[in-house]
Amino acid sequence: MPNRSVFFVSDGTGITAETFGNSILAQFPALPRHVRRPFIETPDKAREVLAEINQVADTEGKRPIVFITLVDDAVRQIITGPDCRGMVLDILQAFVVPLEAEFGVKSNHRVGRFSDAAKSSEYNERIEAINFSLAHDDGQSARNLASADVILLGVSRSGKTPTSLYLAMQHGIKAANYPLIPEDFERHKLPTPLAPYLSKCFGLTIDPERLSQIRNERRPGSKYAALENCRYEVREAEAMMRRSGVSWLSSTHKSIEEIATTILRDIRPDRLIY
């Protein structure tokens, strides 16, 4: 379906609509065009999006798929009404109405998931976790490692930094990360500052061929990116983590979401219950 468009329309950031929609679309062998339209909180904005949806329907000859998370009735009815030539999937209504009946109460119909973020302790914890992860990226600092929830280990470019930031941003996890470097392999031991915190450590490894490809994009033709060197580093890193009793997984074919969930399950299972 290369000529099919999918709209994600929301009165907030659109992240919820896009995340849910992409989970559904992943069940199909398709790569449709994505169009996110956030902050559609007035009828005028909704009519602009409606016109865009209808124009795409005319251009492509097929009705666009439209995932929406719209709370305001007047705004929602413009997109869900008979004038819309898209296939509209109303995520909130599909779940809110049955839950209102189950709980016996009306939902608060709050526009925008993050409208009171400044008052949220969970939000402030995430900001604190992001700052911690940035300060402890790539072994920059060994201070306050006792405060870390997770310490990621692995060779350079194995996915430590993006995983650390994802854990911080999505789960409020204070994640430090440490690179394993040739000096560590020569000593046959993990970096000294990590010794007291092995129970918090989790390793990332990667296929050497993929690692060489990634490194060549950064430093083409260097020893750092050479396949033999990548094989050596990965082999030594895995052996070191095995000797130290540190669990690890390969990031080669896993998404950040899968890696982060595995880490939470193994290191901080309490954070999967809240």
N, C-alpha and C positions, 0 to 999 in steps of 0.2 A: 504493500500500500504506500508507495513512495509519493503519491499525489493526494494524500489524505491528511487533513489538518486536525489537530486536537487543541481545544481551548481549555485553559484553566482560569476560571473567573471567580474572583473573591473580593469581599469587602475588606480583607486584611492583606497579608503578604502574598497569599496564594500558595504558600508552601504546603499546607494541608491538602488542598485540592490536587496539587501536582504530585505529591508523594503518594496519595491514595490512587490517583489516576494512573501513575506510572506502574504501581504494583499490579493493577488490573491489566494494563496494556502489555506488561511483561509476559502475560500468558499467550500472547499472539505473536506470530512471526512477522512483525511489522516495524517500520521505522518512520512513523508519521512526523509531520512538521509540528513542533510544539509552539504554542502561543500562550504566554502567561499574561493575564490582565489583572493586576492587583489594585486594591483600594477603589473598587467600584462601589461606592457607598451612597450615590445619589441617582435619581432617575435619569438625569441628563447623561451621566457617565454610562449608565446601563444601556441607554438608547444608542450611544456611540459604539459600544461593543456589539449590540444587536446588528447594527448596520454592517460592521466588519464581518460578523459571522455570516450574514446573508450574502455579502459580496464574495466571500470565500466559497460559499455553496454554489454560487453562480459560476465562478471561475473554474472550480474543480469538477463541477458536475456531480458532486456527491455531498451529502450533508456532513458538515464537520461534527466531530464528537465534542461535547461541551460538558466538562466537569465543573460544577459550581459549589461554592460554599458562601451563600448569601443569606444573611439573617433578616434584613428588612423586607417585609412583604411587598412593598411597592416596587422596590428594586428587583426582587426575585421574580415577580410576576411579569416584568418586561422581558426577561430572558426565557422564562418558561412558558410564555403565552403563545398563542397561535401564529403570531407574526414571525417567530423564530424558525428558521429553516435548518437548524442544527438538531442533532440528537442530544438532548439535555439530560444529564445524570446529576440529580440534586443530592449531594452527599449528606448534607445536614438533615434535610427533610426525611431521607431514608432511615436515619437513625434517631433523630431528635423526637419525632412524633411518637414512634413506638416506646421510647424511653419515658416520655411524658406520661403515657398511659400506664407504664409499668411502675414508675415512681409515685404516680398520683400527684405530680406537681408540674407546673409550667416551667419551661426553661427560661433563663434570664435574657435570652435573645441579645446577647452582648455582641456588638460589632467589633471584629478584630480580636484575634487571640491575645495580642500583646498590649492591649489598651491600658492596663494598669501594671505594666512590667516593673516600674520603679518601686512599687509597693510589694513586690513578690520576693520572698526570701529565696525561692528556687532560682529566680532570675539573677539575683545578686550572687548566689553561689556559683552560677555558671560564669559570670564575669570574673569572679575571683579565680576560678579554675582556668579560664583562658589566660589570664595574666600569669598564673603559676606555670602553665605549660610553655608559654613564650619565654619566660625567664629561665626555664630548665630545658630548652631545646638544644639538641645536639651536644649535650654535656657541658653547656655553658657555665652551669653552676652546680655545685654539690651541696649548697646551703639548703636547709629545710627539707632534705629528702625524707626525713621522718614524717613530714606532712603529706607526702605523695601517696595517692591511692594506688598508682601503678607506675612502674618504671619499665619502659620499653627498651629492649636491647636489639642490636642487629648491625650488620655492616652498612656502610654509607649507601643511601638510595634504596633501602629495602622497604620504605614506607612508614618509618617511625614518626616523622613530623606530621604528616596528614592524619595519621591515626590518633596521635596525641591530641591534636586540635579538635578532631571530631568527638573524641571522648569528652573533652572539656565543653565544647559548644552544645552537644546534644544531651549529655548526661551529667554535667557538672563534676566530672572526674578530674582530679588533679593528677595529670600524667606528665612525668618527666621522661626524657629519652636520652639514651647514651649510645654513641657509636662504638662499635668494636673495630679497633684499628690494628695495623701490623704490630705495633709495640705490645699490644695485649696478647697477640698470638705468640710472639717471641717469649713472653713471660709465662704463657700457658695458664693464665688466670684472668678473671674478670677485673675491671678497674677497681682499685682498692676502695673508693668511697661506697661501692655497692655492697660490700661484704656484709654489713649489718642488715641489709634490706632484701635479701634473696627471696623472701616470701612474697615480696611485692613485684618481683621481676617477671617479665614475660618477653619471650624472644620472637623476632620476626626474621624469617629467612626468605630466600628467593631463588628461583632458578638461575644459575650462573649465566646462561645465554641471554635471558631477559635482563639481568643486571648489567651485562656488558652493553646491551643495546641502549639501556637508559643512560648509562655513564657516557657512552659515546656521543649522545646528544648534548652532553654538557662539556666533556673534554675529549673531543675526537682524536683518535690515534695515540692516546696517552697510555702509560703503563697502568694507570688507575682504571682505565676502561678495558684493558686487554682481557680477552676471554680466559686465558690461563690464570691471570691474577684474580679474576672474579671467582673462578673455580676454587682457587686456593683460599681466598677469604671466606667464602661460604662454607667450605669444608671445615676450616679451622673454627669458625664461629659456631657451627653446629656441634662440633666436638667439645668446645669449651662450655656451651650451655648444657650439653649432656652430662659432662663431668660435674657441673655445679648444681644439677638438679633443677634447671630452669626449663619450664615448658615453652614450646614454641610452635609456630605454624608458618606455612609458606604463604606469602602474600601474592604469589605469582598469578593465581587465578581467582583470588577472592576480592570482593569489594570491601571498601572501608567499613561499611555497615556490618558485614559478616565478621570481619576481623574484630571490630569493637565489641560485638555481641559475644564472641568467643572469649575475649579477655574478661568481660564482665562476668560471664558464667564461671570462669576458672579462678579469677582473682577477687572479684567483688560481687558475688552472687546476691548480696543484700541490696545492691543497687538495681536489681531487676524486680524488686518488690518495693513499692512506695505508695 
